[in-house]
Amino acid sequence: MTNRARQSDRPSKTLAMWVIALGACWPLHAAAQASASDTGGWRFRGSLYGYLPSLGGSASVPTEPNGAPINVDADQILDSLKFMAMGAFDAHNGRWGAFTDLMYFNLGTTKDQSRDFTIGNIGLPAGTNAHLDLRMEGLVWTVAGQYRLVSDPALTLDALGGTRWLDLKQDLSWNITGNIGPITPAARTGSSSSKLSNWDAVVGVKGRYAFGDGNWSLPFYLDVGTGESDLTWQAAGGVSYAFSWGELVGMWRYLAYEMKSGKQLSDLNFNGPMIGATFRW
């Protein structure tokens, strides 16, 4: 997909995400007014997850000062998850509360005879390939305040508003072989590192729908935001089973970023299953 196509899609994607978030809240507003208030006192939930996502995206890595940048398709290069850790914490006192979610990831791989790159956004001549070694390490941290809209045995729903921070470091080393033709020469062999620190404001909803005997429920989460990125959004949904101490949870989570023009990382997404345990006290 070209940069122009990505940019033309962004306004519609942004509008769609805001409609989803607002649409989830609006029909339940009346029910929220009629529901009983939560009892006072602090209640806490802490969660630990295992997350096994696939990664998509594209990045531009500078080479020598006068050379064209090397652009890589991360979803074609990054097929190895070295380490990922996730945790979440939720606190409520009456209808008000706070929520935080932290994800650490370390990904990378090495590809020989790869053509999953361009030099200065120009296609490669036939016979040109490279040995590529790409690593990405970073944090995604979401912090938000929340307000309980609906609270009853069958359904809980919280509106949330806060911020999300992306802190990312990427390292690329390359060794290009073959004739690169008229392309402005980049260093055929080298390495480069770049860093990105990105803040966005986010709004969203989260909650769960209980069914059966009340032990089984369907947790869900949705947020959307913008700021230093053009658009960021995430959605998660799944199933959980409650015990006296907490619950076991299985969900599918999708987290995406679309960056503003001029940044070395143009887009990034995580998509995959997660399994975890939540403890209540």
C-alpha positions in Angstrom: 0.0 0.0 0.0 1.4 3.4 -0.9 1.8 6.3 1.6 -0.8 8.3 -0.4 -3.3 5.5 -0.1 -2.7 5.1 3.6 -3.1 8.9 4.2 -6.4 8.9 2.2 -7.8 6.1 4.4 -6.9 7.7 7.7 -9.8 10.3 8.0 -12.4 7.5 7.3 -10.7 5.2 9.8 -10.6 7.9 12.4 -14.2 8.7 12.0 -15.2 5.0 12.1 -13.3 4.5 15.4 -15.0 7.5 17.0 -18.4 6.3 15.9 -17.8 2.9 17.4 -16.7 4.3 20.7 -19.5 6.8 21.0 -22.0 4.3 19.7 -21.1 1.9 22.4 -21.8 4.4 25.1 -24.9 6.3 23.9 -27.5 3.5 23.8 -26.7 2.6 27.4 -26.7 6.1 28.8 -30.4 5.9 29.9 -29.8 2.5 31.6 -26.8 3.9 33.4 -29.0 6.6 35.0 -31.4 4.0 36.4 -28.8 1.4 37.6 -27.9 1.3 41.3 -24.7 2.9 42.5 -21.8 0.7 43.4 -21.1 0.3 47.1 -18.3 2.5 48.5 -14.8 1.3 49.2 -11.9 0.5 47.0 -12.0 -2.7 44.9 -8.9 -3.9 42.9 -8.2 -6.2 40.0 -4.7 -7.2 38.8 -4.1 -9.2 35.7 -1.1 -11.0 34.1 -1.3 -12.2 30.5 0.6 -14.2 28.0 0.3 -12.6 24.5 1.3 -14.2 21.2 0.5 -11.7 18.5 1.6 -11.4 14.9 3.2 -8.1 13.9 2.4 -5.9 10.9 3.8 -2.5 9.8 6.5 -0.7 7.9 9.5 1.4 8.9 12.0 3.6 7.3 15.6 3.4 8.6 18.2 6.1 7.7 21.5 4.9 6.3 24.5 7.2 5.7 23.9 11.0 5.8 23.6 11.4 2.0 22.1 8.0 1.3 18.5 7.1 0.7 16.7 5.4 3.6 16.0 1.7 3.6 12.3 0.9 4.0 11.2 -2.5 5.3 7.9 -4.3 5.6 7.9 -5.4 9.3 5.2 -8.0 8.8 7.4 -9.8 6.3 10.7 -9.4 8.3 9.6 -9.7 12.0 8.4 -13.3 12.3 10.2 -14.1 15.6 8.8 -13.1 19.1 11.8 -13.1 21.5 9.9 -11.9 24.6 6.6 -10.3 25.5 5.0 -9.5 28.9 1.7 -7.9 29.7 -0.1 -6.8 32.8 -3.1 -4.7 33.8 -4.4 -3.1 37.0 -7.9 -1.8 37.7 -9.2 0.1 40.8 -12.8 1.2 41.6 -14.3 3.2 44.4 -18.0 3.6 43.8 -18.5 4.6 40.2 -15.1 6.2 39.8 -11.9 4.4 39.2 -8.5 4.1 37.3 -7.1 1.7 34.8 -3.7 0.9 33.5 -2.3 -1.6 31.0 1.4 -2.2 30.2 2.9 -4.3 27.4 6.6 -5.0 26.8 7.8 -6.6 23.6 11.0 -7.7 22.0 10.9 -8.9 18.5 13.4 -9.6 15.8 14.7 -12.0 13.1 17.3 -12.4 10.4 16.5 -12.9 6.7 18.8 -13.9 3.9 18.2 -13.3 0.2 15.3 -11.0 1.2 13.6 -8.6 -1.1 11.1 -7.3 1.5 12.6 -3.8 1.4 13.0 -0.7 -0.8 15.6 2.0 -1.0 14.1 5.5 -0.9 10.6 4.1 -1.6 11.8 2.9 -5.1 11.4 -0.7 -6.2 14.4 -2.9 -6.5 15.9 -4.1 -9.8 15.7 -7.8 -10.5 18.5 -9.7 -8.9 18.9 -7.3 -6.0 18.5 -8.7 -2.5 19.9 -8.3 1.0 20.8 -10.0 4.3 18.6 -8.1 6.8 18.6 -8.2 10.6 15.8 -6.2 12.2 15.0 -5.8 15.9 12.3 -4.0 17.7 12.0 -3.4 21.4 9.5 -1.3 23.2 6.7 -0.5 25.7 3.0 0.4 25.2 1.5 1.9 28.3 -2.1 3.0 28.7 -3.3 5.0 31.7 -6.9 6.1 32.1 -9.6 7.3 34.5 -12.9 5.5 34.3 -16.6 5.9 35.3 -19.0 3.1 35.8 -22.0 3.6 33.4 -23.8 0.3 34.0 -23.5 -1.9 37.1 -25.7 -5.0 37.4 -25.2 -8.8 37.7 -25.6 -9.3 33.9 -23.6 -6.3 32.6 -20.9 -3.9 33.7 -19.8 -1.0 31.4 -17.1 1.6 32.1 -16.3 4.7 30.1 -12.6 5.6 30.1 -10.4 8.5 29.1 -6.6 8.8 29.4 -3.4 8.5 27.5 -1.2 5.9 25.7 2.6 6.0 25.4 4.6 4.1 22.8 8.3 3.9 23.4 10.1 2.0 20.6 13.7 1.3 19.6 14.5 -0.3 16.2 17.8 -1.6 14.9 18.5 -2.7 11.4 21.7 -4.1 9.9 21.9 -4.9 6.1 24.2 -6.3 3.4 22.8 -5.5 -0.1 24.0 -7.6 -3.0 23.2 -7.2 -6.7 22.9 -4.1 -9.0 20.7 -1.3 -7.5 20.6 0.5 -10.9 19.7 4.2 -10.8 18.7 4.2 -7.2 20.7 6.8 -5.1 23.3 4.6 -3.5 22.9 3.7 0.1 25.7 2.1 2.0 25.6 -1.5 0.8 26.6 -2.7 4.3 25.9 -1.1 7.6 23.6 -0.7 10.6 21.4 1.9 12.0 19.3 2.5 15.1 16.3 4.8 15.7 14.0 5.6 18.6 10.4 6.8 18.9 8.5 8.2 21.9 4.9 8.8 21.2 2.0 10.1 23.4 -1.7 10.0 22.4 -5.0 10.8 24.2 -7.5 7.9 24.2 -11.2 7.4 25.0 -13.1 4.1 25.1 -15.3 1.6 26.9 -14.7 -1.7 28.7 -16.8 -4.1 30.6 -18.3 -7.6 30.6 -21.5 -9.5 29.9 -22.3 -12.4 32.3 -24.5 -15.3 31.4 -25.5 -18.8 32.6 -24.7 -19.3 36.3 -22.7 -16.1 36.4 -19.3 -17.8 36.4 -19.0 -17.4 32.7 -18.7 -13.9 31.1 -17.7 -12.1 27.9 -15.1 -9.4 28.7 -14.6 -6.7 26.1 -12.5 -3.5 25.6 -12.4 -0.8 22.9 -10.5 2.5 22.7 -9.4 5.0 20.1 -7.1 8.0 20.2 -4.9 10.5 18.5 -2.1 12.9 19.3 1.5 12.5 18.2 0.2 9.6 16.1 -2.4 10.1 13.4 -4.5 7.3 14.8 -4.2 4.6 17.5 -6.9 2.1 18.5 -7.3 -1.3 20.1 -10.0 -3.8 20.6 -10.2 -7.0 22.6 -12.9 -9.6 23.4 -13.1 -13.1 24.7 -14.4 -15.3 27.5 -13.6 -15.7 31.2 -14.5 -18.1 34.0 -14.7 -16.8 37.6 -13.4 -18.5 40.8 -13.5 -17.2 44.4 -10.0 -15.7 44.0 -10.5 -14.1 40.5 -10.8 -15.5 37.0 -9.1 -17.2 34.0 -9.4 -15.2 30.8 -8.9 -16.0 27.1 -9.1 -13.1 24.6 -8.1 -11.9 21.2 -6.5 -8.4 21.1 -5.7 -6.1 18.2 -3.6 -2.9 18.8 -2.8 -0.6 15.9 -0.9 2.7 15.2 -0.9 4.9 12.1 1.8 7.6 12.4 1.9 11.0 10.9 3.9 11.6 7.8 7.7 12.1 8.3 8.1 9.6 11.1 10.4 6.6 10.6 7.7 4.2 11.7 4.7 4.7 9.4 2.4 2.0 10.9 2.4 -0.8 13.4 -0.1 -3.4 14.7 -0.2 -6.4 17.0 -2.9 -9.0 16.4 -3.3 -12.3 18.3 -4.6 -14.3 21.3 -3.8 -13.8 24.9 -4.4 -15.9 28.0 -4.2 -14.7 31.6 -5.4 -14.7 35.1 -7.1 -11.9 37.0 -6.9 -11.6 40.8 -9.5 -9.6 42.9 -9.2 -8.1 46.3 
